[in-house]
Amino acid sequence: MSGLLSVSLGLWQDRPAEEALATARAADALGYPSLWVGEMATYDAFALATAIGLATGRIGLTVGPLAVTVRDPMTIAMGAASVAALTGRQVDVALGTSSPLVVEGWHGRSRARSAVALRESVEALRPLLDGERSAFTGESLSSNGYRLRLPAPRSRLTVAAFGPSAVRTAARADRMVLNLITPASAGRLAAQVRALNPGISVAAWVSAAVDPDREAVDRIRRAVVGYLPAPGYGEMFAEAGFADVVAYARTGPHPRDLLAAVPDDLVASVSLLGDADTVTTRLSAYAEAGVDEVALVPVSTDRDPAGTTTLKTLAPHIPGP
């Protein structure tokens, strides 16, 4: 296999929140070059990134994806600069539109113009992160007259993408990241974004468990089930051979019944599951599809807390400098 290996925190909601720090420490100690620090229901992303930077030795940080209809460009730039100044690390930023549950339910914000907000956030953030004074007024957001008083972090910008609009926006950034993706779909999206920006980097978060037990597979299954009826994702799973499961998902069954209908092979189609050789072969499939960076999302279980065993097993495949 070839390509960059990084780590992304799983932030598994049914595991202790503090395991995020244990995963980060293990990734740093094992030599992984960078860590993605997202945000769900526990830690604030910038607070967690700062704690990780202070608890580790050298690992680079990407904060996000941050929901662009929740966080405005100024607060994102200030947060990135704060983490960089407090930790002395390279701090990059990832943006996304998040989900209706998070944006509309938890935050009480509208996602009605999220595609516009994503594009405009990229435009507004670039000069702010480079230390320039903000001067942007768009259709969905604006920032004028603010300049960082901390050193400019000069962060790379990443856009989480799947649909055509987000791919077009990602082409304006430095990197596109894909989540819950088969190698075949990753290859198509990588080709689409490179047709617009040949120099862009493409990353994919992929859940990983070496020699997984039942708990590990079921943890990924619960993460996958909500995507099955979604436009685009359903077609991806149908292409991978699971059209019957997608059709059932789109009838609106009880979540418990849908969960029971998801076979292990479907889970494996968007994951790194199996023994070390199987996982290594699977990593090669993403690289061959055009993915420059696989961000391992190590599955945390009672047998493998914080996913550290998986990270140790795959560490020999970290490319050299």
Secondary structure, DSSP 4 states (H G I P E B T S, - for coil): --SEEEEE----TTS-TTHHHHHHHHHHHHT-SEEEE--SSSS-HHHHHHHHHHHSSS-EEEEEEEETTTS-HHHHHHHHHHHHHHH-S-EEEEEE---HIIIIIIS----TTHHHHHHHHHHHHHHHHTTPPPEEE-SS-EEES---SSPP--PPEEEE--SHHHHHHHTTSSEEEEES--HHHHHHHHHHHHHH-TT-EEEEEEEEEES--HHHHHHHHHHHGGGTTSTTHHHHHIIIIIHHHHHHHTT---HHHHHHH--HHHHHHTEEEESHHHHHHHHHHHHHTT-SEEEEEEPP-SSSGGGHHHHHHHGGGSPP-
